[in-house]
Amino acid sequence: MAKKKSDKEAEQKPASTKKYVAFFRNETIHFVIGLVLVIFSVYLLLAFTSFFFTGAADQSIIDSGNAQD
């Protein structure tokens, strides 16, 4: 009958994988990634809101044929 691998042998991961997992489990990294996502979402909110107010003016330039190629 074949021997079963022990738990330590079955669960060993390469050192590089452990470093990546530890990096992304860090609470500071979670905070920084969350902060970047919040800033990006505020930027997108401003961009879309700006488009709603100025989109008609941009489209009128295209329709009039004065847009530079």
Contacts in CASP RR format, 6 or more apart in sequence:
PFRMAT RR
TARGET T0000
AUTHOR 0000-0000-0000
METHOD contacts of the structure
MODEL  1
MAKKKSDKEAEQKPASTKKYVAFFRNETIHFVIGLVLVIFSVYLLLAFTS
FFFTGAADQSIIDSGNAQD
13 21 0 8 1.000
23 29 0 8 1.000
61 67 0 8 1.000
END
